[in-house]
């Protein structure tokens, strides 16, 4: 166990147990998915309550959107899953952790939790934003709008950290990543992605799961498929004209991984889009500027979105 985890373990346990208290689970494509759904707690939701599905990035969890729950769970129906292999969802998958398998999982998951086939607003960060864009392409009739933060769709403006590149090395990459991908190392990498030093307990809430060998192995398998991620991204970019709903992009001005030019480039792909560069914010925007995410999401839903 890392020194960080040893110092903060009681607080981490308490925070995570409180967060997951209202979660439930469902088996999707052979994998247990843990998720939050405010429908099970709110008495104010009715048939036309807007539905928001929030998808986290890697190597995070649905804990990324804890502030959305506290701010908006009474106003909207919020559905926040831990992606398969992450957070408290099942670690041993029945399928390889490839991007296309995750979009298949997302389709099956939303069919299960939304049998009424209603339109949804999708919030996505990092890989979660990539999933949201792919969903919007394939299910335009079910997509009301997109709010995406620090997405790497414009890979030509990306400065990726060395670790994912190392993980994609044939034969050796996956096993190497599994062995070096300790909670301590992941904590250092996450800390570097923030503009200002984050709360150590917050970092431990994300990295505590990586004390589990199965979690490290799954992350290594996901990163090993980086080459397939590139193909997945190019397929999405070729079909961006199919996305007709309003799209809002939020980026941190102090992002160490994405150049600022990517914001304008992304927005230019869509007829109904807007972007904001947030000062003194790094890559982990939903944590660093949660109040902006809340405000922009509300604006998107009430109709003040780009037109």
LOPA-705137 format. One record per atom (N, C-alpha, C): y, x, z. Coordinates in steps of 0.1 Angstrom, whole numbers, plus 2048, in hexadecimal, padded with zeros to 3 digits. Each point is the difference from the previous one (the first is absolute). Layout:
N
YXZ ...
end
This chain:
307
7F4809800 80C7F7800 80C809800 80B7FC7F8 80C8087FF 80880080D 80880A802 80980080C 8097F4800 8057FC7F4 8097F47FE 7F97F4805 7F47FE7FC 7F87F4804 7FD80080F 7FD80C805 7FD80080E 80C7FD809 80C8037FB 80C7FD807 8047F2800 7FD7F97F5 8057F27FE 7F57F67FF 7F4804803 7F57F77FE 8017F2807 8047FF80C 8017F3807 80A7F77F9 80C8067FC 80A7F87F9 7FB7FC7F3 7F98097F9 7FB7FC7F2 7F67F5801 7F780180A 7F67F5802 8077F3803 80A800808 8077F4804 8077FA7F4 8078087F9 8087FB7F4 7F77FA7F5 7F58077FD 7F77FB7F6 7F97F4804 7FB80080D 7F97F4805 80A7F37FF 80C802804 80A7F57FF 8027FC7F2 80180A7F7 8027FC7F2 7F57F97FA 7F3804803 7F57FA7FA 7FB7F3807 8067FD80B 7FC7F5808 7FE7F37F8 80A7FD7F6 8007F47F9 7FA8027F2 7F980B7FD 7F98027F3 7F37F9800 7FB7FE7F4 7F37FA7FD 7F98097F5 7F47FD7FD 7F98087F6 7F87F77F6 7FD8057F4 7F97F97F6 7F880A7F8 7F57FD7FB 7F88097F8 8047FE7F1 80580A7FA 8047FF7F2 7F980B7F8 7F97FC7F6 7F880A7F8 7F8809808 7F97FB80A 7F7807809 80780980B 80D7FE801 80880980A 8077F7809 80080380D 8077F880A 80F8047FF 8097F67FD 80E803800 8077F980C 807808807 8087FB80C 80E7FD7FB 8057F4804 80D7FC7FB 8077F780A 80E8007FE 8087F7808 8047F57F7 8007F3805 8057F57F9 8077F780A 80D7FF7FE 8087F8809 7FD7F1800 7F97FC7F6 7FC7F1800 7F87FC80C 7F980A805 7F77FD80C 8087FF80D 80D804800 80780080C 80C7F7800 8067FD7F4 80C7F97FF 7FE7F17FE 8077F8808 7FF7F17FE 80B7FB7F6 8088097FC 80B7FC7F7 7FD8007F1 7F58077FD 7FC8017F2 7FC7F37FA 8047FD7F4 7FB7F47F9 7FD8047F2 7FD7F77F7 7FA8027F3 8088097F7 80E7FE801 8088087F7 80780C807 7FB80480C 80580C806 7FD80C7F7 80A8097FD 7FE80C7F7 7F5809806 7F88067F7 7F5808805 80480F7FC 7FF809809 80280E7FE 7F4808803 7FC8087F6 7F4809802 80680E800 7FD80880B 80680D802 7F480B7FF 8028097F7 7F580A7FE 80580E804 7F9807809 80580D805 7FC80B7F6 80580C803 7FD80C7F8 7F5808807 7FD80B7FA 7F5809805 80780D806 7FC80480C 7F47FC808 8037F780B 8087F67FE 8067F880B 7F77F4802 8067F5806 7F87F4802 80A7F4801 7FC7F4802 8097F5801 80A80180B 7FE80980A 80980380A 80E8037FB 8018057F3 80C8037FA 80A7F4800 7FA7F4800 8087F47FE 8017F880D 7FF80680B 8007FA80D 80E7F9802 80B8067FB 80D7FA801 8027F37F8 7F98007F5 8007F37F8 7FB7F5808 7F5803807 7FA7F5808 80A7FB80B 80680A807 8097FC80B 80D7F87FA 8048047F4 80C7FA7FA 7FE7F37F8 7F47FF7FA 7FF7F57F6 7F47F7801 7F780380A 7F37F9800 8027F1803 80B7FC806 8037F2802 8067F97F4 8068087F7 8077FB7F5 7F77FF7F3 7F880A7FF 7F78007F4 7F2802804 7F77FD7F7 7F2804802 7FE80E7FC 7FD80980A 7FE80E7FE 7F1803800 7FB8077F5 7F3805800 80080F7FE 7FB80780A 80180E800 7F2806802 7F98057F6 7F3806802 80080F802 7F6805807 7FD80E800 7F78027F3 8058087F7 7F88037F4 7F2805804 7F67FC7F8 7F2805803 80080F802 7FA80480C 7FF80E803 80B805809 80A7F8802 80C804808 8037F780C 808805809 8027F880C 7F37FC807 7FF7F3802 7F37FB807 7F77F97F7 8038017F3 7F67FB7F6 7F480A7FF 7F57FB7FA 7F4807800 80280E7F8 7FA80A806 80280E7FA 7F68037F5 7F47FC803 7F58037F6 8007F57F5 8058037F5 8027F67F5 7F37FF7F8 7FE7F57FA 7F47FE7F7 8038037F2 80C8067FE 8058047F2 80980C802 8018087F5 80980C801 80E7FC801 808809807 80E7FC803 8098047F4 7FD7F97F5 8088027F4 80B7F57FF 80B8037FA 80B7F77FF 7FC7F27FA 7F88007F6 7FC7F37FA 7F87F8809 7F8806809 7F87F9809 8097F980B 80B806803 8097FA809 8077F47FB 8038007F3 8077F47FA 7F57F57FF 7F48047FE 7F57F6800 7FF7FA80E 80080880A 8007FC80E 80C7F6803 80C8047FB 80C7F8803 7FE7F27FA 7FB8007F4 7FE7F37F9 7F77F7808 7F5806804 7F67F8808 8057FC80E 808809806 8057FE80D 80A7F47FF 8098007F7 80A7F57FF 7F97F37FC 7F68007F8 7F97F47FD 7F97FA80C 7FC809809 7F97FB80C 80A7FA80A 80C807802 8097FC80B 80A7F67FA 8017FF7F3 80A7F67FA 7F87F77F6 7F77F8804 7F87F87F7 8097F67F8 80C7FD806 8097F77FA 8078057F3 7FE80D7FD 8068067F4 80F7FF7FE 80780280B 80E800800 80680D7FD 80C8007FA 80780D7FD 80480780D 80080D7FF 80380980C 80A80A7FC 80780480B 80980C7FF 7F980C805 80080B7F9 7F980C804 80A80B804 7FD80580C 80780C805 7F680C7FF 80480B7FA 7F780B7FF 80780D802 7F9809807 80580E802 7F680A7FB 80580A7F9 7F780B7FC 7F57FA7F7 7F3802803 7F57FA7F8 8017F1801 8047FB80B 8017F1801 80A7FA7F5 80A8087FC 8097FC7F6 7F98007F2 7F880A7FE 7F88017F4 7F77F47FE 7F97FD80B 7F77F4800 8087F37FD 80C7FF806 8087F47FE 8047FE7F2 80480B7F9 8048007F2 7F47FC7F7 7F4806803 7F47FD7F8 7FD7F1802 8007FB80C 7FE7F2803 8097F77F8 80D803800 80A7F97F9 7FE7FF7F1 7FA80B7FA 7FD8007F2 7F47F77FD 7F6800809 7F47F87FD 8017F2805 8097FD809 8017F3806 80F7FC800 8077FF7F4 80E7FD800 8037F2805 7F67F77FE 8017F2804 8007FE80F 7FC80B807 7FF7FF80F 80980A807 8098067F8 80A809806 80E7FB7FF 8067FE80C 80E7FB801 80A80B800 7FD80B805 80980B800 7FA80D807 80680B7FD 7FB80D805 80B807808 7FD80680B 809809808 7F880D802 80480B7FA 7F880C7FF 80880B806 7FA808808 80680B807 7FA80E7FD 8078097FC 7FC80E7FD 7F38007F9 8007FA7F4 7F48007F8 80080C7F6 7F58067FD 7FF80C7F7 7FC7FC7F2 8047F47FC 7FC7FC7F2 8058097F5 80C806803 8068097F7 7FC80E804 7F48047FC 7FA80C805 80780D7FB 8087FE7F5 80780C7FB 80B804809 8047F880A 80A80380A 7FA80380E 7F3802800 7F980280D 7FE80E803 80280480D 7FD80D805 7F57FD80B 7F37FF7FC 7F67FD80A 7FD80B809 7FD7FD80D 7FB80A809 7F48077FB 7FD80C805 7F58087FB 7F27F9803 8007F980B 7F37FC805 7F97F67F6 8067F67FB 7F97F77F6 7FC8087F4 80780A7FC 7FC8087F4 7F4807803 7FF80780C 7F4807804 7F47F7801 8027F4805 7F57F6801 7FA7FC7F3 8078027F5 7FB7FB7F3 7F880B7F9 7FF80C806 7F980B7FA 7F17FC7FE 7FA8017F4 7F27FD7FE 7F780780A 7F67F8804 7F5805809 80580480E 80A808802 80480580D 80B7F7806 8087FA7F8 80B7F9806 7FD7F680B 7F77F77FD 7FD7F580A 7FB80680D 7F68097FF 7FB80580D 80A809807 8098077F9 80A808806 80A7F7808 8047F57F9 8097F6806 7FA7FA80D 7F47FD7FF 7F97F980C 80180980C 7FE80D7FE 7FF80A80B 80E803805 80A8017F7 80E804805 8087F4803 7FC7F47FC 8087F4802 7FF7FB80E 80380880A 8007FC80E 80C7F7803 8007F980B 80B7F8805 80C809802 7FE80C804 80C809802 8068047F3 7F98037F6 8058047F3 8077F47FA 7FA7F4800 8067F47FA 80D7FD807 80080280D 80C7FD808 80C8097FB 7FD80D7FD 80A8097FB 8057FC7F3 7F77FC7F7 8047FC7F3 8087F3800 7FD7F7809 8077F4801 80E803806 80180880A 80C804806 80A8057F5 7FB8087F7 8088077F6 8057F57F6 7FA7F57FF 8047F67F7 80C7F7805 80380180D 80B7F9806 80D8097FE 80B7FA800 80D8087FF 80380580E 8007F880A 80280480E 7F2800807 7FF80880A 7F3801807 7FC7F3806 7F47FB7FC 7FC7F3806 7FB80180E 7FE7F4806 7FA7FF80D 7F2805800 7FC80A808 7F3805800 7F57F5802 8037F6808 7F77F6802 7FD7F87F3 80B7FE7F9 7FF7F97F3 7F68087F6 80280D800 7F78087F7 7F27FF805 7FE80080D 7F27FF805 7FA7F27FE 8087F67FF 7FB7F37FC 7FA8007F2 8068087F7 7FA8017F3 7F58097FF 80080B808 7F680B7FE 7F47FF80A 8017F780A 7F57FF809 7F37FD7FA 8007F87F5 7F47FD7FA 7F880C7F9 80880A7FD 7FA80C7FA 7F9809809 7FE7FC80D 7F7807808 7F27FC7FC 7FE7F57F9 7F37FB7FB 7FC8077F3 7F4805800 7FC8077F4 7FF7F77F4 7FC7F3802 8007F77F5 80E7FE7FA 80A800808 80E7FE7FB 80480C7F8 7FD80C804 80380C7F9 7F98017F3 7F37FC800 7F88007F4 8057F67F6 8047F4804 8067F67F7 80D8057FA 809806808 80C8057FB 7FE80B7F6 7F6809802 7FD80A7F7 7FB7FA7F3 7F87F6801 7FA7FA7F4 80C7F97F8 8097FA807 80C7FA7F9 80880B7F8 80380B807 80880A7FA 7F88077F5 7F3801801 7F88067F6 8027F97F2 8047F3801 8017F97F3 80F8007FB 80780A804 80E8027FB 8017FF7F1 7F78077F9 8018007F2 7FF7F27FA 7F87F7806 7FF7F27FC 80C7F9803 80780480B 80D7F9803 80A8027F5 80080C7FA 8098037F5 7FE7F67F4 7F37FE7FD 7FD7F77F5 8047F2804 7FE7FC80C 8037F3805 80F7FE7FF 80880A803 80F7FE800 8047FF7F1 7FA8077F7 8057FF7F2 7FC7F37FA 7F57FA804 7FC7F37FC 80A7F5805 80580280C 80A7F7806 80D8017F8 80480C7FD 80D8027FA 8007FB7F1 7F48007FA 8007FA7F2 8017F1800 7FD7FA80C 8017F1800 80B7FB809 80A808803 80B7FB809 8087F47FA 8007FF7F3 8077F57F9 7FA7F3804 7F4800804 7F97F3804 8057FB80D 807808808 8057FB80D 80E7FA7FE 8007F3802 80C7F87FE 8087FC80D 7F980280B 8067FC80D 80B80A804 8097FD809 80A809805 7F980C808 80680C7FE 7FA80C807 80C807806 7FE80480D 809808807 7FA80D804 80680B7FD 7FB80D804 80980680B 7FA80580B 80880780A 7FA80E801 80A80A801 7FC80E801 80880780B 7FA809806 80880980A 80780B7F9 80D801802 80780B7FA 7FC80E804 7F980180B 7FC80D805 7F18027FE 7FA7F87F7 7F28017FC 7FD80E7FB 7F6807806 7FD80D7FC 7F68017F4 7FA7F47FC 7F68007F6 8047F97F3 80B7F8800 8047F97F4 80F8047FD 8038047F4 80D8037FC 8087F27FE 80D800803 8077F4800 8017FA7F2 7FE8077F5 8007FB7F3 7F57F57FE 7F6801808 7F57F77FE 8047F1803 80A7FE808 8057F3804 8057F97F3 80A8067FA 8067FA7F4 7F67FE7F5 7F780A7FE 7F68007F6 7F77F3802 7FB7FE80D 7F87F5803 8067F37FD 80D7FF804 8077F37FF 8027FD7F1 80180A7F8 8027FD7F1 7F47FA7F9 7F5800806 7F47FB7FA 8007F0801 8087FA808 7FF7F2803 80D7F97FD 7FF7F47FB 80C7F87FD 8077FB80D 7F87FD80A 8057FA80C 7FD80A80C 80880A801 7FD80B80A 80D805806 7FF80680B 80B807807 7FA80B808 80880A804 7FB80B809 80B804809 7FC80580C 809805809 7FB80E805 809809801 7FE80D807 80580080E 7F880180A 8057FF80D 80280E806 80D802805 80380D806 7F880380D 7FE80D802 7F980480C 7F37FA803 7F97FD7F5 7F27FA800 7F78097F8 7F4803805 7F78087F8 7F57F77F9 7F48057FF 7F67F97F8 7FA7F4807 80080080E 7F97F5807 80B7F5803 8057FA7F6 80B7F7801 7FE7F4808 7F47F9800 7FE7F5808 80180380F 7FD80C804 80280480E 80E804803 8068077F6 80E806803 80B7F67FE 7FE7F67F8 80A7F67FD 7FA7F27FF 7F97FC80B 7F97F3800 80A7F47FE 80C802806 8097F57FF 8057FD7F2 80080B7F8 8047FE7F2 7F57F97F8 7F3804803 7F57F97FA 8007F1803 8037FD80D 8017F2804 80B7F97F8 80C806800 80B7F97F9 7FE7FE7F1 7FA80A7FA 7FE8007F1 7F57F67FD 7F67FF809 7F57F67FD 8057F2802 8097FD80A 8057F3801 8097FD7F4 8088097FB 8087FE7F5 7F87FD7F3 7F58077FF 7F77FD7F5 7FA7F2800 7FD7FC80C 7F97F2802 80A7F57FE 80C802805 80A7F5800 8077FF7F2 7FE80A7F8 8057FE7F2 80B8097FC 80380A809 80B8097FD 7FA80D7F9 7F57FE7F9 7FA80C7FA 8068027F3 7FD80C7F9 8068037F3 7FD7F57F6 8097FE7F7 7FE7F57F6 8048067F2 
end
